[in-house]
Amino acid sequence: MRVGCGGSGASGRLAERESEAPNIKPAGRLRWSTANVACASAVAPNINPAPFVMMIEGRRGVGYMRYMQGVIEHRRVLLGIDDTDNHESRGTGFRARELGFQLSSRGLARLKGVSRHQLYVHPDIPYTSHNSALCLDLEWRDGDNLRPLIDGCRAYLQENAATGSDAGFCVAPFDAVGDDLVAFGRSAKATVLTKAGATAAAEAAGFHLEGVTGDHGGIIGALASVGLRKSGHDGRFVWVEGVRDLSGVMTVRQLLAGTGIDVLQSKARESYKDTDRIDVSPWPRPVLLNHKAVLLIEKVEDEHAGCEWKIVPREGTKHY
């Protein structure tokens, strides 16, 4: 659909609204945009004609939408958390998923994925088991108003972080995470960093970074996970839509259509067909490669197995 205004010059530029709604693909999209304030005002005189851009996609949504007047604005936001556990408690991966589900159930955000990022293991770094941090990828539904997210995360960690933990969290709009924060995340995989350094980096970027329990040491991993998630090439997913509900054998087409997995990749770069069958037990653990959730697969050699592919075992993804 296109709506235009007559005339020439600045007041006569086209106000464009494009609509694309594929009826078959689950990632169908609706896209609107305006090119001119004066024209938008003529089209909708009762609405503040501030230029707007809106994009809606299906299961693999883009995470940033803006309506006229800023009435409804969705932003892609990263929420990093770390050091919420002790040796007896549920791990930070569980807490990250639970927090994401709570935000979704309250209508505050859509959870797009939860990724786990391995950090540096060193005697000078205290950690519970593996020194990994988690990052929630959210479609936040209150635009630039991140205060409900900040307050909600703080309250969740105050209530659920384990005794003796040093929990911390970081909230950052995805598009605002720059190369300096990506570099901070990468350095956290090979260097002993400090809370002061993390605080300075977050302040320079304008991101909310907060310690909640203990000595607040989790702020380092929380900030690092945000940078590593933005890099698009680190970590593995502990949750994307649908993966924990899978079992048995299914076709490649069914797997991609019913989950948040973006693409399959074989270890030997062999090609596959949509109709190929894949054994998805135990539940798949996609990795983050080239900004996509990539499920690593390998050929099944047994011709009587009832499938052509199987997922790479968990041990084969640990270095991501």
MIVEX-273299 format. One record per residue (C-alpha): residue number from 1; residue in three letters; x, y, z. Coordinates in steps of 0.02 Angstrom, whole numbers, plus 32768, in hexadecimal, padded with zeros to 4 digits. Example, Ala and Ser with C-alpha at 12.3 -4.5 7.8 and 13.67 -1.06 7.14 Angstrom:
BEGIN
+-------+------+------+-------+------+
! vexfi ! loza ! east ! north !   up !
+-------+------+------+-------+------+
!     1 !  ALA ! 8267 !  7F1F ! 8186 !
!     2 !  SER ! 82AC !  7FCB ! 8165 !
+-------+------+------+-------+------+
This chain:
BEGIN
+-------+------+------+-------+------+
! vexfi ! loza ! east ! north !   up !
+-------+------+------+-------+------+
!     1 !  MET ! 8000 !  8000 ! 8000 !
!     2 !  ARG ! 8044 !  80AB ! 7FD2 !
!     3 !  VAL ! 7FFD !  8153 ! 8007 !
!     4 !  GLY ! 8041 !  81ED ! 7FB0 !
!     5 !  CYS ! 8027 !  82A9 ! 7FB0 !
!     6 !  GLY ! 8029 !  831B ! 7F1B !
!     7 !  GLY ! 8095 !  83B3 ! 7F03 !
!     8 !  SER ! 814F !  83C8 ! 7EF5 !
!     9 !  GLY ! 81E4 !  83EC ! 7F60 !
!    10 !  ALA ! 81ED !  83C7 ! 8019 !
!    11 !  SER ! 8130 !  83D3 ! 8034 !
!    12 !  GLY ! 810A !  835F ! 7FA5 !
!    13 !  ARG ! 817F !  82CE ! 7FC1 !
!    14 !  LEU ! 8134 !  8224 ! 7FC8 !
!    15 !  ALA ! 80F9 !  81E0 ! 806E !
!    16 !  GLU ! 810F !  812A ! 8055 !
!    17 !  ARG ! 80C1 !  8098 ! 80AB !
!    18 !  GLU ! 80F3 !  7FF0 ! 806C !
!    19 !  SER ! 809E !  7F50 ! 809E !
!    20 !  GLU ! 80E6 !  7EA3 ! 8082 !
!    21 !  ALA ! 8088 !  7E13 ! 80D0 !
!    22 !  PRO ! 80B9 !  7D6A ! 808D !
!    23 !  ASN ! 8034 !  7CEC ! 80BB !
!    24 !  ILE ! 80A5 !  7C55 ! 80BD !
!    25 !  LYS ! 814D !  7C7F ! 8109 !
!    26 !  PRO ! 814A !  7C90 ! 81C7 !
!    27 !  ALA ! 81C0 !  7D24 ! 81BA !
!    28 !  GLY ! 8145 !  7D8F ! 8156 !
!    29 !  ARG ! 8156 !  7E48 ! 8176 !
!    30 !  LEU ! 80F9 !  7EEA ! 8176 !
!    31 !  ARG ! 815E !  7F86 ! 8155 !
!    32 !  TRP ! 8127 !  803C ! 815C !
!    33 !  SER ! 818E !  80D9 ! 8147 !
!    34 !  THR ! 8171 !  8191 ! 812C !
!    35 !  ALA ! 81E2 !  8200 ! 80C7 !
!    36 !  ASN ! 819C !  82AB ! 80EF !
!    37 !  VAL ! 814B !  8301 ! 8184 !
!    38 !  ALA ! 80DB !  8375 ! 811D !
!    39 !  CYS ! 8098 !  82E7 ! 80B5 !
!    40 !  ALA ! 807A !  8279 ! 814D !
!    41 !  SER ! 8018 !  8308 ! 819A !
!    42 !  ALA ! 7FAA !  8312 ! 8102 !
!    43 !  VAL ! 7F8B !  8258 ! 8105 !
!    44 !  ALA ! 7F65 !  8253 ! 81C0 !
!    45 !  PRO ! 7F41 !  8305 ! 81FC !
!    46 !  ASN ! 7F0A !  82CF ! 82AA !
!    47 !  ILE ! 7FAC !  8279 ! 82D4 !
!    48 !  ASN ! 804F !  82CD ! 8300 !
!    49 !  PRO ! 80A8 !  82B7 ! 8258 !
!    50 !  ALA ! 8153 !  828B ! 829C !
!    51 !  PRO ! 81AE !  821D ! 821F !
!    52 !  PHE ! 81A6 !  8167 ! 8250 !
!    53 !  VAL ! 81E6 !  80C0 ! 821B !
!    54 !  MET ! 8190 !  801F ! 824A !
!    55 !  MET ! 81C2 !  7F6F ! 8221 !
!    56 !  ILE ! 8166 !  7ED3 ! 8259 !
!    57 !  GLU ! 81A5 !  7E26 ! 8236 !
!    58 !  GLY ! 816D !  7D7B ! 826A !
!    59 !  ARG ! 81CB !  7D03 ! 82D9 !
!    60 !  ARG ! 8273 !  7D4D ! 82A9 !
!    61 !  GLY ! 823E !  7E02 ! 82C9 !
!    62 !  VAL ! 82B5 !  7E92 ! 82B6 !
!    63 !  GLY ! 829E !  7EE0 ! 8360 !
!    64 !  TYR ! 8287 !  7F99 ! 8339 !
!    65 !  MET ! 81E2 !  7FEA ! 830C !
!    66 !  ARG ! 81AC !  809E ! 8315 !
!    67 !  TYR ! 80FF !  80E7 ! 82FA !
!    68 !  MET ! 80D3 !  819C ! 82E0 !
!    69 !  GLN ! 80DC !  8202 ! 837F !
!    70 !  GLY ! 813E !  8177 ! 83D4 !
!    71 !  VAL ! 809C !  812D ! 8419 !
!    72 !  ILE ! 80DE !  807C ! 8403 !
!    73 !  GLU ! 8195 !  805A ! 83E8 !
!    74 !  HIS ! 81EE !  7FB4 ! 83EC !
!    75 !  ARG ! 82AA !  7FAB ! 8400 !
!    76 !  ARG ! 8323 !  7F1D ! 83FC !
!    77 !  VAL ! 8379 !  7F1B ! 84A5 !
!    78 !  LEU ! 8401 !  7EAC ! 84EE !
!    79 !  LEU ! 83FB !  7E7A ! 85A5 !
!    80 !  GLY ! 8499 !  7E2C ! 85E9 !
!    81 !  ILE ! 849E !  7DD2 ! 8692 !
!    82 !  ASP ! 8526 !  7D74 ! 86EE !
!    83 !  ASP ! 8554 !  7D21 ! 8792 !
!    84 !  THR ! 84A5 !  7CFB ! 87D4 !
!    85 !  ASP ! 84CB !  7C4E ! 881A !
!    86 !  ASN ! 8529 !  7BE7 ! 8898 !
!    87 !  HIS ! 855C !  7B30 ! 8898 !
!    88 !  GLU ! 84B2 !  7AF5 ! 88D5 !
!    89 !  SER ! 843D !  7B68 ! 8873 !
!    90 !  ARG ! 83F8 !  7B6A ! 87C4 !
!    91 !  GLY ! 8473 !  7BB5 ! 8748 !
!    92 !  THR ! 8472 !  7C5F ! 86F6 !
!    93 !  GLY ! 8433 !  7C11 ! 8654 !
!    94 !  PHE ! 8394 !  7BDB ! 86AD !
!    95 !  ARG ! 8380 !  7C85 ! 86FD !
!    96 !  ALA ! 8397 !  7CDE ! 8656 !
!    97 !  ARG ! 8310 !  7C75 ! 8604 !
!    98 !  GLU ! 829A !  7C8A ! 8696 !
!    99 !  LEU ! 82B3 !  7D47 ! 8696 !
!   100 !  GLY ! 8292 !  7D4E ! 85DB !
!   101 !  PHE ! 81F3 !  7CE8 ! 85ED !
!   102 !  GLN ! 81B6 !  7D5C ! 8677 !
!   103 !  LEU ! 81D3 !  7DF6 ! 860D !
!   104 !  SER ! 8176 !  7DA4 ! 857D !
!   105 !  SER ! 80E3 !  7D6B ! 85E9 !
!   106 !  ARG ! 80CE !  7E1C ! 862B !
!   107 !  GLY ! 80C5 !  7E5F ! 857A !
!   108 !  LEU ! 8161 !  7ECA ! 8591 !
!   109 !  ALA ! 81CF !  7E74 ! 8510 !
!   110 !  ARG ! 81DD !  7DE7 ! 8494 !
!   111 !  LEU ! 826C !  7D73 ! 84BA !
!   112 !  LYS ! 82CD !  7D52 ! 841A !
!   113 !  GLY ! 835A !  7CEA ! 8461 !
!   114 !  VAL ! 83CC !  7CC8 ! 84F5 !
!   115 !  SER ! 8484 !  7CAD ! 84D0 !
!   116 !  ARG ! 8510 !  7C6B ! 853E !
!   117 !  HIS ! 85BD !  7CB6 ! 852E !
!   118 !  GLN ! 8659 !  7C63 ! 8572 !
!   119 !  LEU ! 86D0 !  7CD9 ! 85CC !
!   120 !  TYR ! 8784 !  7CCA ! 8607 !
!   121 !  VAL ! 87A8 !  7C41 ! 8686 !
!   122 !  HIS ! 8836 !  7C7A ! 86F8 !
!   123 !  PRO ! 8864 !  7C62 ! 87B0 !
!   124 !  ASP ! 884D !  7D1D ! 87CE !
!   125 !  ILE ! 8799 !  7D19 ! 8790 !
!   126 !  PRO ! 8715 !  7CD5 ! 8809 !
!   127 !  TYR ! 868E !  7C6E ! 87B6 !
!   128 !  THR ! 8615 !  7BE2 ! 87E3 !
!   129 !  SER ! 8634 !  7B5E ! 875F !
!   130 !  HIS ! 8663 !  7B97 ! 86AF !
!   131 !  ASN ! 866E !  7C57 ! 86B3 !
!   132 !  SER ! 85EB !  7C75 ! 862E !
!   133 !  ALA ! 8573 !  7D08 ! 861F !
!   134 !  LEU ! 84C6 !  7D0F ! 85D1 !
!   135 !  CYS ! 8476 !  7D8D ! 855D !
!   136 !  LEU ! 83BC !  7DA1 ! 853B !
!   137 !  ASP ! 838E !  7DE4 ! 848F !
!   138 !  LEU ! 82EA !  7E42 ! 84A6 !
!   139 !  GLU ! 826C !  7E9F ! 843E !
!   140 !  TRP ! 8243 !  7F22 ! 84C0 !
!   141 !  ARG ! 8194 !  7F6B ! 84B1 !
!   142 !  ASP ! 81A7 !  8010 ! 8509 !
!   143 !  GLY ! 8220 !  8068 ! 8494 !
!   144 !  ASP ! 82A5 !  80D3 ! 84E6 !
!   145 !  ASN ! 8257 !  80BC ! 8591 !
!   146 !  LEU ! 82C9 !  8035 ! 85D6 !
!   147 !  ARG ! 82A3 !  805A ! 868C !
!   148 !  PRO ! 8221 !  7FCE ! 869E !
!   149 !  LEU ! 82A1 !  7F54 ! 865A !
!   150 !  ILE ! 8329 !  7F92 ! 86CF !
!   151 !  ASP ! 82B7 !  7F8F ! 8767 !
!   152 !  GLY ! 8270 !  7EE6 ! 8738 !
!   153 !  CYS ! 831A !  7E96 ! 8721 !
!   154 !  ARG ! 8359 !  7EDD ! 87C6 !
!   155 !  ALA ! 82C0 !  7E9C ! 8822 !
!   156 !  TYR ! 82D0 !  7DF0 ! 87D1 !
!   157 !  LEU ! 8388 !  7DDF ! 8802 !
!   158 !  GLN ! 8369 !  7E1F ! 88B2 !
!   159 !  GLU ! 82E7 !  7D97 ! 88C9 !
!   160 !  ASN ! 8338 !  7D08 ! 886A !
!   161 !  ALA ! 83F5 !  7D1C ! 886A !
!   162 !  ALA ! 8442 !  7C98 ! 88DB !
!   163 !  THR ! 8491 !  7CB6 ! 8983 !
!   164 !  GLY ! 8549 !  7CE1 ! 896B !
!   165 !  SER ! 8532 !  7D18 ! 88B6 !
!   166 !  ASP ! 8579 !  7DBA ! 8870 !
!   167 !  ALA ! 84EF !  7DDB ! 87F2 !
!   168 !  GLY ! 84F5 !  7E6A ! 8777 !
!   169 !  PHE ! 8496 !  7E9E ! 86DB !
!   170 !  CYS ! 84A6 !  7F12 ! 8647 !
!   171 !  VAL ! 841F !  7F5F ! 85D8 !
!   172 !  ALA ! 8450 !  7FA0 ! 852D !
!   173 !  PRO ! 83F0 !  7FCB ! 848D !
!   174 !  PHE ! 8433 !  7F55 ! 8408 !
!   175 !  ASP ! 8458 !  7FDB ! 8387 !
!   176 !  ALA ! 84B9 !  8043 ! 8406 !
!   177 !  VAL ! 8537 !  7FBB ! 8430 !
!   178 !  GLY ! 85D5 !  7FF2 ! 83D5 !
!   179 !  ASP ! 867C !  7FA6 ! 83A9 !
!   180 !  ASP ! 86C7 !  7FDB ! 8451 !
!   181 !  LEU ! 864B !  7F6E ! 84AF !
!   182 !  VAL ! 8665 !  7EDE ! 8436 !
!   183 !  ALA ! 871F !  7EEE ! 8459 !
!   184 !  PHE ! 86FC !  7EEE ! 8514 !
!   185 !  GLY ! 869C !  7E4C ! 8501 !
!   186 !  ARG ! 8726 !  7DFA ! 849E !
!   187 !  SER ! 87A9 !  7E30 ! 851C !
!   188 !  ALA ! 8741 !  7DDE ! 85A5 !
!   189 !  LYS ! 8762 !  7D37 ! 854F !
!   190 !  ALA ! 881F !  7D47 ! 8563 !
!   191 !  THR ! 8846 !  7DC8 ! 85E9 !
!   192 !  VAL ! 8824 !  7DE8 ! 86A1 !
!   193 !  LEU ! 87B7 !  7E85 ! 86A4 !
!   194 !  THR ! 877F !  7EF3 ! 8734 !
!   195 !  LYS ! 86D9 !  7F37 ! 8772 !
!   196 !  ALA ! 871F !  7FE6 ! 8761 !
!   197 !  GLY ! 8748 !  7FC7 ! 86AB !
!   198 !  ALA ! 869B !  7F82 ! 8689 !
!   199 !  THR ! 8649 !  8016 ! 86DF !
!   200 !  ALA ! 86B0 !  8092 ! 867B !
!   201 !  ALA ! 8688 !  803A ! 85D7 !
!   202 !  ALA ! 85CE !  8037 ! 85FC !
!   203 !  GLU ! 85CC !  80EE ! 8630 !
!   204 !  ALA ! 8628 !  8120 ! 8591 !
!   205 !  ALA ! 85A6 !  80C4 ! 852A !
!   206 !  GLY ! 8513 !  8106 ! 858F !
!   207 !  PHE ! 84D4 !  8059 ! 85C2 !
!   208 !  HIS ! 8487 !  8025 ! 8667 !
!   209 !  LEU ! 84FD !  7FB1 ! 86C4 !
!   210 !  GLU ! 84D2 !  7F7E ! 8776 !
!   211 !  GLY ! 850C !  7F06 ! 87FC !
!   212 !  VAL ! 8482 !  7EB9 ! 8865 !
!   213 !  THR ! 84CB !  7E3A ! 88DE !
!   214 !  GLY ! 8571 !  7E16 ! 8932 !
!   215 !  ASP ! 8606 !  7E79 ! 88F4 !
!   216 !  HIS ! 85B1 !  7E9E ! 884C !
!   217 !  GLY ! 8635 !  7E3F ! 87EB !
!   218 !  GLY ! 85B1 !  7E04 ! 876F !
!   219 !  ILE ! 85B0 !  7EAE ! 871A !
!   220 !  ILE ! 864D !  7E7D ! 86BA !
!   221 !  GLY ! 85FF !  7DE4 ! 866B !
!   222 !  ALA ! 8558 !  7E3C ! 8651 !
!   223 !  LEU ! 85A9 !  7EC6 ! 85EB !
!   224 !  ALA ! 8618 !  7E4A ! 858F !
!   225 !  SER ! 8583 !  7DDF ! 855C !
!   226 !  VAL ! 8530 !  7E77 ! 850E !
!   227 !  GLY ! 85CB !  7E9C ! 84A6 !
!   228 !  LEU ! 85E0 !  7DE7 ! 8472 !
!   229 !  ARG ! 8529 !  7DD5 ! 8441 !
!   230 !  LYS ! 8535 !  7E73 ! 83D7 !
!   231 !  SER ! 85CF !  7E2C ! 8380 !
!   232 !  GLY ! 855E !  7DA9 ! 8334 !
!   233 !  HIS ! 85E4 !  7D24 ! 8337 !
!   234 !  ASP ! 85F6 !  7CDE ! 83E6 !
!   235 !  GLY ! 859D !  7C68 ! 845A !
!   236 !  ARG ! 8513 !  7BE9 ! 8450 !
!   237 !  PHE ! 845A !  7BFA ! 8470 !
!   238 !  VAL ! 840B !  7BB1 ! 850B !
!   239 !  TRP ! 8362 !  7BE7 ! 84C8 !
!   240 !  VAL ! 8315 !  7C14 ! 8422 !
!   241 !  GLU ! 825E !  7BFB ! 83FA !
!   242 !  GLY ! 8227 !  7B46 ! 83F1 !
!   243 !  VAL ! 82CD !  7AEB ! 8408 !
!   244 !  ARG ! 82AB !  7AA4 ! 84B4 !
!   245 !  ASP ! 8208 !  7A58 ! 8478 !
!   246 !  LEU ! 825A !  79F0 ! 83F1 !
!   247 !  SER ! 827C !  7936 ! 83F1 !
!   248 !  GLY ! 828B !  78A7 ! 8377 !
!   249 !  VAL ! 829D !  78B6 ! 82BB !
!   250 !  MET ! 825A !  7944 ! 824E !
!   251 !  THR ! 827F !  7990 ! 81A5 !
!   252 !  VAL ! 82F1 !  7A24 ! 818D !
!   253 !  ARG ! 825B !  7A89 ! 8150 !
!   254 !  GLN ! 81F8 !  7A62 ! 81EE !
!   255 !  LEU ! 828B !  7A8E ! 825D !
!   256 !  LEU ! 82AA !  7B38 ! 820F !
!   257 !  ALA ! 81F1 !  7B65 ! 8204 !
!   258 !  GLY ! 81C9 !  7B38 ! 82B7 !
!   259 !  THR ! 825C !  7B81 ! 8318 !
!   260 !  GLY ! 82CA !  7C19 ! 8329 !
!   261 !  ILE ! 8359 !  7BBF ! 82D3 !
!   262 !  ASP ! 838E !  7C21 ! 823A !
!   263 !  VAL ! 83FA !  7BA7 ! 81DB !
!   264 !  LEU ! 844B !  7AFB ! 81E4 !
!   265 !  GLN ! 8504 !  7AE1 ! 81C4 !
!   266 !  SER ! 855D !  7A3C ! 81B3 !
!   267 !  LYS ! 860B !  7A25 ! 81FA !
!   268 !  ALA ! 864D !  79F5 ! 814E !
!   269 !  ARG ! 85E8 !  7A7D ! 80F4 !
!   270 !  GLU ! 8580 !  79F7 ! 809C !
!   271 !  SER ! 84DD !  7A2F ! 804F !
!   272 !  TYR ! 8432 !  79F6 ! 808A !
!   273 !  LYS ! 8380 !  79F8 ! 8046 !
!   274 !  ASP ! 82E2 !  7A3A ! 8098 !
!   275 !  THR ! 829D !  798A ! 8096 !
!   276 !  ASP ! 8334 !  793C ! 80EC !
!   277 !  ARG ! 830E !  78F1 ! 8196 !
!   278 !  ILE ! 836E !  7922 ! 8231 !
!   279 !  ASP ! 8371 !  78D5 ! 82DF !
!   280 !  VAL ! 835F !  7968 ! 8356 !
!   281 !  SER ! 8372 !  7909 ! 83FA !
!   282 !  PRO ! 83AB !  7943 ! 8474 !
!   283 !  TRP ! 836C !  79F5 ! 845D !
!   284 !  PRO ! 83D2 !  7A5B ! 83E1 !
!   285 !  ARG ! 8450 !  7ADC ! 841C !
!   286 !  PRO ! 846D !  7B58 ! 838E !
!   287 !  VAL ! 8507 !  7BC6 ! 8390 !
!   288 !  LEU ! 8516 !  7C7F ! 8363 !
!   289 !  LEU ! 856E !  7C91 ! 82BC !
!   290 !  ASN ! 8562 !  7D26 ! 8247 !
!   291 !  HIS ! 84D4 !  7D6F ! 82AF !
!   292 !  LYS ! 846A !  7CD2 ! 8297 !
!   293 !  ALA ! 8433 !  7C40 ! 8302 !
!   294 !  VAL ! 848F !  7BB3 ! 82A9 !
!   295 !  LEU ! 8470 !  7AFC ! 82D0 !
!   296 !  LEU ! 8509 !  7A91 ! 82B1 !
!   297 !  ILE ! 84E1 !  79E7 ! 8266 !
!   298 !  GLU ! 8541 !  7950 ! 8228 !
!   299 !  LYS ! 851C !  78C1 ! 81B2 !
!   300 !  VAL ! 84D4 !  781E ! 81F3 !
!   301 !  GLU ! 8538 !  778E ! 81AC !
!   302 !  ASP ! 84BD !  7703 ! 81D8 !
!   303 !  GLU ! 8449 !  76EE ! 8143 !
!   304 !  HIS ! 83C8 !  769B ! 81B4 !
!   305 !  ALA ! 83C0 !  7729 ! 8230 !
!   306 !  GLY ! 8323 !  7777 ! 81E5 !
!   307 !  CYS ! 8373 !  7821 ! 81CA !
!   308 !  GLU ! 83FF !  7873 ! 8169 !
!   309 !  TRP ! 843D !  78EB ! 81EF !
!   310 !  LYS ! 8454 !  78FE ! 82AA !
!   311 !  ILE ! 8483 !  7993 ! 8314 !
!   312 !  VAL ! 8536 !  79AA ! 834B !
!   313 !  PRO ! 8543 !  7971 ! 8402 !
!   314 !  ARG ! 8551 !  79F4 ! 848A !
!   315 !  GLU ! 860B !  79D0 ! 849C !
!   316 !  GLY ! 8622 !  7A09 ! 83E9 !
!   317 !  THR ! 85DC !  7AB7 ! 840C !
!   318 !  LYS ! 8637 !  7ADD ! 84AE !
!   319 !  HIS ! 86C0 !  7B44 ! 845C !
!   320 !  TYR ! 8640 !  7BC2 ! 841D !
+-------+------+------+-------+------+
